[in-house]
Amino acid sequence: MSRFTLATILFGSLTIAAHAQTASTPSQGIVVSNPWARPSVGTAAPSAAYFVITDHGAADRLVSLSTPVAGRTELHESLHENGIMKMRAVPGLALEPGKPVTLAPGGYHVMLMELKQPLKAGDSFPLTLTFEKAPPQTVDVKVGTMGGAMPMHGGHMQGGQMR
């Protein structure tokens, strides 16, 4: 057998094995991808975290989030109401099998409030997602650069403090 034939067979086997591993991973439940957060302005102002979540199992629901870098985490939704951008806390997020849900600026996002340390570009921190049915999942969130406008948080400031 020539070296070329042997190399071709070996490469083909590795490609099939890699594809099989990749294809089997999503079938094991909930996959969280691309977790990132905005840097904070010290600890006085909140930050936000974003990611894409895909449920590859039975229907489920994201019910809470937690991280050691924040005293409070809340799932929020940004929406336009009468021409005004508003934000409100939501009690959970339904996950339908095979349908990715994107948490991004201007839509669903995780508010990180009562920060215990500033979030600086390049840093990372753990974020634990708790589901109604699936076991909790902890992801490593990378702090990016400001790069764009933060989602508007109208109605959350009262007396100079976040509510």
C-alpha positions in Angstrom: 0.0 0.0 0.0 1.4 3.4 -1.0 2.0 6.2 1.6 -0.5 8.3 -0.3 -3.2 5.6 0.0 -2.4 5.0 3.7 -2.5 8.8 4.4 -5.9 9.1 2.5 -7.4 6.2 4.5 -6.1 7.6 7.8 -7.3 11.1 7.0 -10.7 9.8 6.0 -11.0 7.8 9.2 -10.1 10.8 11.3 -12.6 13.0 9.5 -15.4 10.5 10.0 -14.5 10.1 13.7 -14.4 13.9 14.2 -17.8 14.3 12.4 -19.3 11.5 14.5 -18.1 13.1 17.7 -19.4 16.5 16.7 -22.8 15.1 15.6 -23.3 13.2 18.8 -22.5 16.1 21.1 -25.7 18.1 20.4 -28.0 15.1 20.9 -27.0 15.1 24.5 -29.3 17.9 25.6 -28.7 21.6 25.9 -25.8 23.3 24.2 -24.7 26.9 25.2 -22.4 28.5 22.7 -20.6 31.8 22.3 -21.0 33.1 25.8 -19.7 36.7 26.2 -20.4 39.8 28.3 -19.9 43.5 28.1 -17.2 45.1 30.2 -18.5 47.1 33.1 -17.9 50.6 34.2 -16.5 49.7 37.7 -18.9 47.9 39.9 -21.6 50.6 40.2 -23.1 50.0 36.8 -24.5 46.6 35.7 -23.3 44.6 32.8 -25.0 42.1 30.5 -24.2 38.6 29.2 -25.2 37.0 26.0 -25.0 33.5 24.4 -26.9 31.1 22.0 -28.7 28.2 23.6 -29.9 25.2 21.7 -32.0 22.4 23.2 -31.3 19.1 21.5 -33.4 17.0 23.8 -36.9 17.3 25.1 -38.5 20.7 25.5 -37.2 22.5 28.6 -37.0 25.9 30.2 -34.2 28.1 31.5 -35.4 29.2 34.9 -32.4 31.0 36.6 -28.8 32.0 36.3 -26.0 32.7 38.8 -22.4 33.8 38.8 -19.9 34.6 41.6 -19.1 38.0 40.0 -22.6 39.4 40.6 -24.9 39.7 43.6 -27.9 39.3 41.3 -28.5 37.9 37.8 -31.8 38.3 36.0 -33.0 37.2 32.6 -34.3 40.2 30.7 -36.1 41.0 27.5 -35.7 44.2 25.5 -38.8 45.3 23.6 -40.3 48.3 21.7 -43.5 49.6 23.3 -45.2 52.7 21.8 -41.9 53.6 20.0 -39.9 53.4 23.2 -37.2 50.7 23.9 -37.9 49.1 27.3 -36.5 46.2 29.2 -38.3 43.9 31.6 -37.3 40.8 33.7 -38.8 37.5 32.5 -39.3 34.5 34.8 -37.8 32.0 32.4 -37.1 31.2 28.8 -38.8 28.3 26.9 -36.5 26.1 24.9 -37.9 24.2 22.0 -36.0 21.2 20.7 -33.8 22.1 17.7 -34.6 25.8 17.8 -31.6 28.0 18.9 -32.5 31.0 21.1 -30.1 33.9 20.8 -29.5 36.2 23.8 -28.1 39.4 22.2 -28.1 43.1 22.6 -31.6 44.4 21.9 -33.3 41.1 22.8 -33.1 38.6 25.6 -30.0 39.0 27.8 -28.7 38.3 31.3 -28.4 41.3 33.5 -25.4 41.1 35.9 -26.2 43.4 38.8 -24.5 44.3 42.1 -21.1 43.4 40.5 -18.5 42.2 43.0 -15.6 43.2 40.7 -15.2 45.2 37.5 -15.6 43.2 34.3 -12.6 44.0 32.1 -12.1 43.1 28.4 -10.2 39.8 28.2 -11.4 38.5 31.6 -13.7 35.6 32.0 -16.1 34.3 34.6 -18.4 31.3 35.2 -22.1 31.5 34.6 -24.4 28.7 35.8 -27.7 28.2 33.9 -30.4 26.3 35.8 -33.1 24.5 33.8 -36.5 23.1 34.7 -35.6 19.5 33.7 -32.0 19.3 32.5 -29.1 19.5 35.0 -27.5 22.9 35.6 -24.8 23.9 33.2 -21.8 26.2 33.9 -20.2 28.0 31.0 -17.1 30.3 30.9 -18.1 33.8 29.8 -15.5 35.9 28.0 -15.7 39.6 28.6 -15.5 41.4 25.2 -15.0 45.0 24.3 -17.7 47.6 24.5 -17.9 47.7 20.7 -21.6 48.9 20.6 -24.4 50.4 22.5 -25.7 48.6 25.6 -29.3 47.6 25.5 -31.5 50.3 26.9 -32.7 49.7 30.4 -35.5 52.2 30.7 -37.6 51.9 33.8 -34.9 50.3 35.9 -33.4 53.4 37.4 -35.1 54.9 40.4 -33.5 57.4 42.7 -30.1 56.9 41.0 -30.1 53.2 41.8 -30.8 50.2 39.7 -34.1 48.4 40.5 
